[in-house]
Amino acid sequence: MITAEEHLPYARPPLSKELWTSSDSNVNENLHFKTREGIEQHIYFEDEESLMKENPNVEWLFNKRVVDIDVRRHLILLDDGQIFEYSKCLIASGCEPSPPPIPIPEDCLDNVSSFKTLNDFKHLEAKSNKIKDIVIFGGEFLGSELACGLAHRRENLKVRQMFPEATMMANIFPQYLSEHVSERIKNEIGVDFHPNAKLERIEKNGEGVVLHLENGERVETDHVVFATEPEPSIDFALKDLEIDPINGGITANAELETRSDLFVAGDVLSYYDMTLKRRRRVEHYDHALNTGETAAANMKGKKMPYSHFPTFWSEMGNVSFEGVGITDSKLETVSVWQKTDSKNLEKGAVYYLDNKKIVGAIVFGAPGKSHLLKSTIGYGLPYLDNQDFKNLISFEKPKESKESLESQD
């Protein structure tokens, strides 16, 4: 097992979600959090002793990067010059943070960071306890989750979220929903939004920095986190592997094999979605888990096609939602809300249509129900009347049976 990190396997989603809402004042060291279901968990999947005991044949190589793969001779070259031969190999290199949109002067480096790893969380959590003002640059999932998490955890920290788009989550939410969610976040936990922010340069300003925007505005802050959407980690693959020119990532077949005996899983994978009948690349935990399991089975000779239709979820302050499929705001959308009051968008769904066919959805206030849309999307039927969307998901809690109520007595 070759990894660029120094840690054993851990869960990434809590780094921008549950760890920030933990009531543990020493979460930086303890790394415990509660899931959405209220279950106490640790960031590591297993402790070191259990992991080593259960996997005695696994050799761990930490702080190493693969720089080249010779697919013909089945060889892997590491950044320290080591060469390994493989009979089967799985690529799960994930994504890397996108580079900042402007050059960062050397004297500003201590005031600027990106966010991806456990070490990044530990650094930012500790840093946030020592400063008074922070800017999160990025308006999609990562930037929005981080801004909300920091505002929740540090009441005395001024959190500003900047992004070049007109609204936060502009590439995902329809405009009315972006405006509604950002207003809730601003009022409930105090995140200050700076839309249409295009950076021109950054320079040192005492102990902090000042951001110069193209419109002439100056924003002084103690620290800047660049949290724009990441890029597939594929530098080592450019020579011999096929790269998806549209979605990015390494192209693989239905069994997640990209070349003979070389498999791909997770964020870096470009695969054929059997439900949507198109090639995709997905950056969500559910997808990473299931592609990893399918690839592992096929490396052992199973020959299983990857047919899972992955879901995702996000939490931004008091706003949480699940999603499935393609959720691109450029598509036609149809919204169904339990209550039609525009100020009370608690339970509802936004459906994304391509040629009148549902290709994705985001569901609010109905945990665990987004996966029910897989068959609806898979049928590929056109929806011509907005009334057709109203009964696709029930937002009512199931009524308890008489037997269930009697058992509680």
C-alpha positions, 0 to 999 in steps of 0.5 A: 500500500503506497500513500503520499500521506503519513496516516493509516486509512481514515474517513475524509468527509468528516474533515469538512463536516462532522469534526467541525461540529464536534463538542470536543474542545480537543477534537484536533487530538482525539479526532472523534465525531458523531455521524448524522445518526448520532453514532460516535466514531473515530476518523481512522477506520481501524486503530493501528494494532487492529489493522496490522493484525488483521492484514499481516500481509500488507506492507505500508509505504508512507510519504511516497508518491508514484511518479510513473507506471510502466504498464507493459512491464508491470512496474511502478516507480516511486519518487525516491527511486524505488521500483516495484513490480505488480501482478495486479495494481489499483490506482486510487490516487484521488484528487489534489487541491486546485492551485490558487488562481493567483501567484502567492508571494513567499512572505504570504505563504504562512497565511495561505493554505489549501484543504484536503488531508487530515494534516490540513484539518489539524493545521486549520483547526489549530490556526482558527483558534489563534486568529480573528478573521479568515477568508475561504475562497471557493463557493462549491461543496468544500468551500461552503462546508468549511466556511460553515464549519469554521463559523459553527466552531469559532463564534468569535472568528469572522468567516468570509466566503469568497467566490467568483460566481454570483452565488454560493453553490452556483454550479449546483443549486438553481439561483433561487435556492442558492440565494435562500441557502446563503441567506439562512447561513448568513443569518443563522451562523454568521458567514459573510459572503463575497460573491463575484470576487475575482482575485488580482493579487495578495500581499503581506499586511502586518501579521496578515495579508490583504487581498486585492480584487479586480473591482478595486476592493481590498480585503484584509484578513489573517488567513486565506484557505483556497478551497476550490474544486479539486483536480484528479491526481493523474500526473503519473498516468499521462504517459501510458494511460487514457485520460478522459478529455471531458470529465478528467480522470483515468478512463476504465472499462465497466470492470474498472480496468484501465489496462491489463491488470491495472484497475482504477477506483474513486475520484480519479476514475472515469467510468461508464454510468450504466444508469445514466448511459454516459461516462462520468467522474464522481467525487463522493465517498459512496462512489469511492467505497463502492468502486474500491470494493468492485475493483478489489473483487475484479482483481481477484478474478470476479469480472463484475461490472460496476453498476452502483449509482452513487449518492452523496450528502452535504451539511452546511450549517443547519442546511443538509441535503442528499443527492444522486446523479448529475446535479448541474445548475445549467440543466433544466430544474423542477422543484417540489417543496412540501410547503410552497412558502418561499421562506420555508424550504425545509423539505423538498427536492430539486430534479435535474432534467436533460431532454425532459428526462431526470438525470439527478436530484437533490433532496432536502429534509428526507434523509436516506431517500435519495437512493430511491430515485435510482430506478426512476432515473434508470427508466429514462422516461420523459417527464412532460408535466410538472405534476408528475414530480410531486409523488416521486418522493414522500416527505412525510414520516411513515406512520407507526403501526398499532403494534409498534405503538403498543410495544413502546407501551 
